[in-house]
């Protein structure tokens, strides 16, 4: 397999798009505002990247998180929509196969624990078998001690800490909090 990668400018561009998603969040003092993109190169890593789905915190009903929302939206794509997104395939792609070729771009480290009792985003990304996760900044210990990056890494997902947008990602995450640091 050829290891073709998009350059760091492309990673920064995708994280900027994830920041635009985070800006759509309704701010709340008791949760972070996070944005996420799922970007797939399918059926081969040499195919051009396609934004499969986007998500942001609390976008969908039920105190939802950005990564879970992006996965939900990706899974709601019809076979026709997937075929249009990935025209180089001989057969209609199945979303589960596409997700195994997807990179996650998230402004904040995927959660490893939820105080609401919902499933953590790290678990959802592991279940989807996404191979790489590009993270803007680690989750601060404002609410819980997050070990999402470590959990993903142990499960075989490559974690890439994208440098250069940490302050913007943290400011976006804490938008609406009393003591923004």
C-alpha positions in Angstrom: 0.0 0.0 0.0 1.3 3.4 -0.9 1.4 5.9 2.0 0.1 9.1 0.4 -0.6 11.9 2.8 -2.0 15.3 2.5 0.4 18.1 3.5 0.3 20.0 6.8 -1.4 22.9 5.1 -4.3 20.6 4.2 -4.5 19.4 7.8 -4.7 23.0 9.0 -7.3 23.8 6.4 -9.5 20.9 7.6 -9.1 22.0 11.2 -10.1 25.5 10.2 -13.3 24.0 8.7 -13.8 22.0 12.0 -13.5 25.4 13.8 -16.3 26.8 11.7 -18.4 23.8 12.8 -17.5 24.5 16.4 -18.7 28.1 16.0 -22.2 26.8 15.2 -22.5 25.3 18.7 -24.9 26.8 21.2 -22.5 27.8 24.0 -23.1 26.3 27.4 -21.1 26.7 30.6 -21.2 23.0 31.3 -19.8 21.5 28.1 -17.3 22.1 25.3 -18.1 23.4 21.9 -16.3 21.1 19.4 -16.3 20.8 15.6 -15.5 17.7 13.5 -15.0 16.6 9.9 -14.8 13.1 8.5 -12.6 13.2 5.4 -12.3 10.0 3.3 -10.0 8.8 0.6 -11.9 5.9 -0.9 -11.5 3.3 -2.3 -7.8 3.9 -2.3 -5.6 6.1 -0.2 -4.4 7.6 -3.5 -7.9 9.0 -4.2 -8.6 12.6 -3.5 -9.9 13.4 -0.1 -13.7 14.0 0.2 -15.5 15.6 3.2 -17.8 12.7 4.1 -19.6 14.5 7.0 -19.3 17.3 9.5 -20.6 17.7 13.0 -20.6 19.9 16.0 -21.5 19.6 19.7 -25.3 19.6 20.4 -26.1 19.7 16.7 -28.4 16.7 16.9 -30.9 16.1 19.8 -29.8 14.5 23.0 -26.6 16.3 24.3 -24.6 15.0 21.4 -20.9 15.5 20.6 -19.3 16.6 17.4 -17.6 13.3 16.4 -20.8 11.3 17.2 -22.9 13.7 15.1 -20.5 13.5 12.1 -20.6 9.6 12.3 -24.4 9.7 12.5 -24.6 12.0 9.5 -22.2 9.8 7.6 -24.2 6.7 8.3 -27.4 8.5 7.1 -25.9 9.0 3.6 -27.8 7.1 0.9 -26.1 4.6 -1.5 -26.7 7.2 -4.3 -25.0 10.0 -2.2 -22.0 7.7 -1.5 -21.7 6.7 -5.1 -21.7 10.4 -6.1 -19.1 11.2 -3.5 -16.8 8.3 -4.6 -17.3 7.9 -8.4 -14.1 5.8 -8.7 -15.8 2.7 -7.2 -17.0 -0.2 -9.3 -19.7 -1.1 -6.7 -21.8 1.1 -4.5 -19.7 1.9 -1.5 -21.0 1.0 2.0 -20.5 3.6 4.6 -18.8 1.2 7.0 -16.2 0.5 4.4 -15.7 4.2 3.7 -15.3 5.0 7.4 -12.3 2.6 7.5 -10.7 5.0 5.0 -11.7 8.2 6.8 -9.6 10.7 8.8 -11.2 12.5 11.7 -10.4 16.2 12.1 -11.6 17.4 15.5 -10.9 20.6 17.3 -10.8 18.9 20.7 -9.6 15.5 21.7 -12.4 12.9 21.4 -14.0 12.2 24.8 -13.2 9.0 26.7 -15.9 9.5 29.3 -19.4 11.2 29.3 -20.9 12.5 32.5 -24.3 12.2 30.7 -23.9 8.4 30.5 -23.9 8.5 26.7 -21.2 6.5 24.8 -17.8 8.3 24.5 -16.8 9.6 21.1 -13.5 7.7 21.3 -15.5 4.4 21.5 -17.7 5.4 18.5 -14.6 6.2 16.4 -13.0 2.9 17.5 -16.2 1.0 16.5 -16.2 2.8 13.1 -12.6 1.7 12.6 -11.3 5.1 11.5 -7.6 4.8 11.0 -6.4 8.4 11.8 -7.5 11.2 14.1 -6.2 14.7 13.7 -6.6 16.7 16.9 -6.4 20.5 17.3 -5.9 20.4 21.1 -6.1 18.0 24.0 -9.2 18.2 26.2 -8.6 20.2 29.3 -9.6 18.7 32.7 -12.4 21.2 33.2 -15.1 18.5 33.6 -13.4 15.1 33.4 -10.0 13.7 32.9 -10.0 12.7 29.2 -8.0 9.8 27.8 -9.6 9.7 24.4 -6.4 10.0 22.4 -4.7 7.2 24.4 -7.8 5.0 24.0 -7.8 5.6 20.3 -4.1 4.9 20.0 -4.4 1.6 22.0 -7.1 0.6 19.6 -4.8 1.2 16.6 -6.0 4.6 15.5 -3.1 6.9 14.6 -3.3 10.2 16.6 -1.8 13.3 15.0 -1.6 16.5 17.0 -1.9 19.3 14.5 0.3 22.2 15.6 -0.6 25.8 15.2 -4.3 26.1 16.1 -4.2 25.0 19.8 -5.2 28.4 21.2 -8.1 28.9 18.6 -9.3 25.3 19.3 -9.3 25.8 23.1 -11.0 29.2 22.8 -13.7 27.7 20.6 -14.1 24.8 23.1 -14.6 27.1 26.1 -16.9 29.6 24.4 -19.6 30.4 26.8 -17.7 29.4 29.9 -17.4 31.7 32.9 -13.6 31.4 33.4 -12.1 31.1 30.0 -8.4 30.5 30.2 
